Amino acid sequence: MEDAVGKSQVATDVLDPTRIVALFLALGLDGKPPGHYDPLPPYFHQVYFWDVHRPEELGRDGHPHIGGDGFIPDLGLPRRMWAGGRLTFFGPLRQGLPAQKTSTIEKVQLKTGRSGPLAFVTLRHDIVEGGMLRVTEYEDLVYLPDPDPARPRPPAPVAPEVWDDAIELTFTPTLLFRYSALTLNGHRIHYDRDYCQRVEGYPGLVVHGQLLAQFLMLRANAHGTIRHFSLRAYAPVFDFETVQLCRAGDRYWIRGEDGRLAVMGEAVFAPSPL
């Protein structure tokens, strides 16, 4: 396991404007999609640098097999969830240009939580375009055991009850499918309801943590140029819910129908020009 720390892989891509238009429209955003050579909205780089594998190289959940020749080591835990991350935007990525992403395993930790053993993996993604570092993203993943039907899920924390403004969001199966396709995310919890309920014990399709993060960052981007954005996931959101995206100052969060805190984000903005 310790041998995995420092391991890297490199992906290259041309930031095709067609994918940006497709994501812009799939998210139902207002206005005109950005055009050729325009800067990408924050976090839109998720639709690039696909990690494509042959069918026999995939695990039961649709993700690439872990362990062996895979990038992430086998931690003996079959379920994977996005747990949050931190991003620094050094400058805008621009459409139509080639870019390179280097992913490095920064940390691997084994812990015991309220639901049993856990493993946390932190990946660092550095994206370079035009010879300059544009984005550094730390991505936190958590690996879990299969659910025990006799053990109830631990309760999620309660979301803040005071905010400056809030909007409602809904997530249809069609949106989850389109986001999975655009990001080449084969994780079955986002589109295979039978797998969700029978194997992983969820009541419905799980909304991508990155999709929730995308809406948080788009909301923050309306208030200034983001330089840093931190995220932490606390509880899943499901396709049958209507949730609230709330803001208080520079904090942004997703509040579930039952008042639980799903994801919390905090922005640091670039100084305003004089």
Disulfide bonds with the S-S distance in Angstrom:
none
